[in-house]
Amino acid sequence: MKNLKVIFRSKNINSIVKCIPVIYNFFAEFALLKTKSKILIFTFIICLSFVFLLFLGYYNIKTWLHTAPEQVKPGVVTLYQNQSLKDLAKNLESKKIIDSALFFEISVRAFHEYKNFQAGVYSISSPASPNKIIQMLSSGEIYNPVVFDFIIPEGFNLEKIKARLVSNGIDKRSLDQAFKNQEILDSYDIEGKNVEGFLYPARYQFFSNIPSATTIVKTMINKFFETLPENYLFNLSEKNLNLQQAVIIASLIEKETSLEVERPLIAETIFNRLNKSMPLGIDASLIYGIKNFDGDIKRKHIMDSTNLYNTRIHRGLPPGPICSPSLKSLEALLNPSQKGYLYYVLKPGKNEKNHHFSKSLKEHNKHVRKLIEFSR
């Protein structure tokens, strides 16, 4: 409806009313014509209407492009590297910098080259026409250019985060120091020996200057706390959990499944096993504690009691988080399922991501045998 309002912004009702007698006489005469003549006239009218609509659309888009409607507002917008045109248009509309994301997208595709738009932060100080905004984005009238940009996927641990940042030019030693900086840990009340689990997985962009390792770490931790839902810490206390324990559990959930529907099931299984003092038996945790892991869990790894992350031997939670969990995993531990599950194992199948969940060891072993048979 919003786009229709834009199209018919200048419609004159009186002119339409005056046309009604003419239209009536046309249809009265049309009814007297032969069928073949009617078809030809009807086809002509359809073609003419189509051409008219195209012209009307073109005229209104061009008019819209050079007009700043009263309801639009000034603001600041960020154009991210590799951001889609559709996302940019929606962002501009949500900030009320433009009044139609659809028209903006059509206009750019029809009259401009989106690949020429330059990433950065743009300050639109007064209501501007869409055409002016497009000129700013494509000519590089950048309020604050992006100078450092990186993405941390969900499930990355400190080593993977460090490797990605080092590949982008950040000093390795500085990162190692920032990860274990006691002042940072104390300022955020992080109980672990490093910031593992608290560097929130997201896209980060820095402007004006290349950030220091400390700035990056603090920015990522701030993002973690900003992302936590309201009352999250209170809800944890209701479950007799502190934040460190929650991040550990969420990191285990994150590494055990990528499926949203399974997160509450994994959470329940973890809590049920903890309540029964059963070893968690989570291999992702075991692997985290193995130095230079080559991809193959050997018997010596399973029997290694010096690995404090070996949850096949050590009961309870591992000493710390094993990765940076997503918000979905952090929320799942607050809302575990209530199925009574104690075990789970991957379902047989190529590239299979789903798990079989079981309440008894007998049922679990049956699924394990099926997986072994499939793997042979």
N, C-alpha and C positions, 0 to 999 in steps of 0.2 A: 504493500500500500504506500509505503514511504516513497518508493521510486515513481509510482503513478502520480503522486502529488508533485513531484519534481517535473514530470513531463507536462502535466496540465496546469502548471502554475499560472498561466496567462489566459485560460479559457474564457471566452465571452459567452455567457448564457443567452443574452438577448439575440445575438447573431444566430444561434442555433434554433431558437424559437421561430425566427423569421423564415427559416429554411423549411419548416414543416409542411406548408402548403405545396411548395415545389416538389418535395419528396413524395407527397401523396399523389400529385398529378402524374409523376413519373411512373409510379407503381400501377396506377390505373391504366395508363397506356401500355405498360409492359405486359399486363395481363391479356391484352387483345392480340399480341403478336403470336406468330407460329412458333412451334417448339424449337426448330433449328435456330431461328433468329434469337429466341430467348437464351439458348445455350451460348451463342456467340457473344451476346451482350453481357451475359452473366460472367463469362470467362474474361471479357474485357474489363468488367468492373473489378473482378478479383485481382487481375494484374495491376490495374490502375491503383487499387487500394493498397496493394503490396508496395508499389513504388512510392505511394504517398506516405505510408507508414515508415518506410526506410528514410525518406526525406525528413519526415517529422522527427524520427529518432536522431538522425544526424544533426538537424537544426537544434534540437533541445540539448543534445550532449555538448555541442559547440557553445551554446548559450550558457549551459551549466558550468562549462570549463572556465569561463571568463567572468563568472559572477560569484561573489562571496555572500551567501545568504546571511540574514541577520542572526540565525540561530547558531552559526559556527563560532568557535572560540579560539583564541590563541593558545599555544601550548608547546610542549617539547616532545618530540617523537624520536625514537631510536630506530634506525634502519640497520638490521644485523646483516652480517655477511652471509650470503646464500639464503637469505630470507625470501620466501615466496611472495609474489605480488599480491596474492589473495590475503595472506596474513598481514602484510603491510596495510592494505586497504581497510581491513577490519580494525586494525589498531588505530588508524587515523579516524575512522568513524566512531570507535568507542571513546576516543578522547574529544569528540565533537569538533575536530579540526576540519572535517568534511562532513557532508550530510548524506552521502550515499557511497558505500563501499563498492556497490555494483557498477555505478557510473564511473567511478574512479578507475576500476580495473578495466572496463571496456575502453575508456579514453586512452589509457596508457598502451593497451594492446593495439588500438587502432591508429594512434597518432605519434607514438613514441617508442623508444627502445629501452625496455626495462633493464637490460644488461648494462646500460650506461649509468644507472643509479649507483651512487656511492655510499658505502656503509659509513655510519657516523651518527652523532646526535644533532638534531636540527631544532633550532629555536624559532618558532613562528610567533613573533612578538605581537602581531595584530591579525585580525581576521583576514585571511588571504583567499584568493580564488584558487580552485583546484589547479588551474594552469600555472599559477605562480608557485604553488607547492611542488608541482612536477618539475618546474625549472630549477628550484632550489635543490631537489633531490638528484637531479641529473647533472647539474653544473658543478656540484661540490661546494655549495655555499654552506659548508659544514660548521656547525656551532662548536662541535668538539669531536675531532676525528678518533676513530678506533685505532689504537696502536698495539693492542695486545688482546688476542681473542683465543679462547680454548674451551673445549667441551670435556666434561668428565662424565662418562656413562655411569648408570646405576650398577653397583656391584664391583666397582674398581677398588682395589686396596691401595695402601700408601705407596707400595713399590710401583704399581702401574700409574698412579697419579704422578709420582716423581718422574718416571720415564717420559710421560707425556709433556710435563713442564720443561724437563731438560731438553727435549727435542725442540722446544719452542724458545730455547735460549736462556732459561733460568739456571742459575748455578746449583749444581748438585749438592755441594757441601752446605750451602746456605739453606737449601730445602731440608736436609737432614737435621740441621740445627733448629729450624723453625718447627719441624714436626715434633720435636722433643722439648721445645722451649718451656721451661717450668712457669715462667711468668704468664705465658699464653694459657697453659693448662689451668693455672690458679685463677686467672681472670674470668674464665668461663666455667669454673667448677668442674673441670673434666678430671675424673678420678684415675684414669689410666696413665700409663707411662708415656703415651704419645697421643696424637690427635686422631688416630685411626677410628673411623666410623663417624667422625664429626665434620668431615669435609664433604659438604652436601653435593651430590651429583647434579650438575646443571651446566648451563652455558655461562661463561664469564667473559665480560669485555671491560677493558680498562682504557681510559682516555688520557691524552696529553703525554703521559710518561709510561715507560716500561715499569711495572710494579716490582717491588722487592719480594723475596720469598715470604717474608713475614707479612707483608700486606696481602699477598695472595691467600695465605693460610687464614688470616683473620677475616678476610672477606668471605671465604668459604664457610667458616664456622658461623659467622653472622647470618649467612644464608640458611644454614641449618636451623638456627633458632628462630629465624623469621618464618620458616616454613612450617614449624610445629603448629598444629591446630591450637586454638584457644582452649584452655583448661587441660591441655595434654598432660602436664606434670601432675595436676590434681588427680586426673584419671589414673595415672600410674600409681600414685600413693594409695588409691582405693584398692589397687591390686597388690599392694605391698611390694612394689617395684620402685627402684630409683632409676634415674635417667641412664646411668652407665649400664645397668642390667638390661634395660629396654633396648639400648643401641646394640648390645651384644646379641640379644635374641633376634632383633630385626635384621642384623647382618647375617645371621644363620638362615633366616627365612629367605632373604634375598639370594643367597648362594644356592639354596636348595630348590627353588622353583622360579621360573619366569612367568608363570601363569597366575593371573590375579585370583582366579577362582580357587586355586590351591593354597594361597597364602594363609587363610584362616585354618585350613586343615593341617598345614605344617606347624602353625603356631600352637594348635591344640595338642598335637603329638608331642611337641617339645615340653609343654607344661605338664602333660600327663606323665611323661617319663621322669621329669624332675620331681613331681609329687610322689612318685613311687620309688625314688632314689635309683632309677635305672640309668645306666650310661646313655648319653644321647646318641652315640654312634654315628655322628655326622662327619662324613669323610672330608667335606669342604673345610671343616675346622682342622682335622688331622693334617690335610695338605698344607694349610696355612702355616703350620709349625714346622714343616720340612724345608730345610735349606736346600736350594738348588734342586727342587723337585723336577723329575724328568717326565712326568705324566703317568707313571706306573706305580701304584701303591703295592709295595712288597710286604712280605710277612714281617721283616725287620722293622718296618714303619709301624705296623699294627701293634707290635709288641714293645715299641719304644716308650717307656714310661718317663723318659726325660723330656719328651715332647709334651709340654703342658697343655697344648691344644689337641692332644690325642683324646678325643671324647669317646673312644672305644674302651679306654682304660680308666680315665679319670672321670669321676661322677660330677654332676653339677655343670655349671656354665664354664666355658673356656675363660682364660684370664682377661680377655678383651675382645672387642669387635674384630671381625675378620675382613670387613669391607665397608664401603660407604652405602648404607641401605637407602632405598627409595622411601618416599612418604607412604606408599601403599604398604610396605613391609612394617613401617613404624606404626601404622594404624591397625594392621592385622593382629598384632599381639594384644591389642586392647579388645579385639572382638573375635576371639578364637571360636571355631565351631564347637559343637557339643555332641560329637559322634561316638566318643569313647575310643578313639584310635590310639594305638601305641606303636605302630610300625608303618612304614611305607617303603616302596621299592619302585623303580622305574618300570613302566610297562614295556613289554617286548615290542619292537618295531623300529624301523629305520628312521632316524631323526625324531624319535618319540620324546615328548616332553612331559606327558602326563604320568602320574604315579598311581599305583595300587595302594590303597590304604587299608590296614587290617587292625582288628581288635585283639587277635590272638596270634601267638607265635606259630601255631600250626597253619593257620591261614596265610600268614606272611611267608613261611617257608615254601608253601605251594607256589606262590607268585615268584619267589626267588628262583625256584627250579625252572619255571617257564622262561624266565629271563636268561638263565644259564643255557638252556636248550636252544633258545633263539640265537644266542651269541656264538654258538659253536660253528 
